[in-house]
Amino acid sequence: MADLKNPKVIYFKGVLFLVAGVLASAGLLVEAFSWKIVLLLAIAVWSFCRCYYFVFYVIEHYVDDGQKYAGLWDFIKRRALTKHG
């Protein structure tokens, strides 16, 4: 698969991720609404966002200076290879 380079398509992909997240969250809340569920869902979303930021910003800029990762799977594979090989 070729790299995505068209800015409009990249923005569209980001909007699709946002819509998918909103729909999934709304589905969970419709299924079982409580303030506890709202809080736990908000903490989970925030935590995953911070984890993503950590992998793609902190590690690229402060740990593996200049190392770029194509995604989480690429990050895991490279870390496993450098650790064991």
Beta strands, then each sheet from edge to edge (+ up, - down):
end
